[in-house]
């Protein structure tokens, strides 16, 4: 089965920056075990995007990036994430009040009703009798082109390649208060479903950006949620999302 990817249309950010169309993994990337080319060797783990795979966590930023590259993809960039988040925030279906700005932007799986990040078709990972509450946490976001993404906010944080103010290899550095990373969200931090993010200048040397929030983040989760983590460490609650060029599906491999 081919990895599941969703097309993202060209997006014009409030800053005036235009983010070209691309494809993003429909799900947080998971790990699939496949036979090795050498029958005498151990099976190998490859990255995939399917509804039956839990997010591949405990991967450092560098490991996540390399896993994407090995599959012929790229780790999602900061501008790509912002483009999706901004598109999500403009769609009425993603707001509890049925219109942009009405109520709050749906924040995904975040209330701690699971014991870790789960697949889109969880099997036994939700703690009973709280399954009804977990199922009520809307995990799918609708885009302006009618397509949908799972867990764009909640379930697991995503490592981000910072192409706005980061190092050449995408790690975080200094983020100024007027950076589009902080100003693109339609409301303030922790307000109307925006999730956590700083409001002033940040020095994040040695770290990498993470976005979206996790299964236990509560009000900190959301499409615009932003924080940073040590780039060389792996974490239980941090996974990653992959992107590729429009129409590149035949060239990607797993």
Secondary structure, DSSP 4 states (H G I P E B T S, - for coil): -PPPEEEE--EE-TTS-EE--EEEESS--EEEEE--SSTTSPPEEEEE--TTS-B--S--HHHHHHHHHHTT-EEPBHHHHHHHHHHHHT-GGGBTTSSTTSS-B---S-SS-BSS---TT-SS-BPTTTHHHHHTS--EEE-TTS-EEE-SSSSSEEEEB-TTT--TTS---EE-TTSHHHH-SSS-TTSTT-----SS-EE-TTEEEEES--TT-GGG-STT-EEEEETT---TTEEE-EEE-TTGGGT---
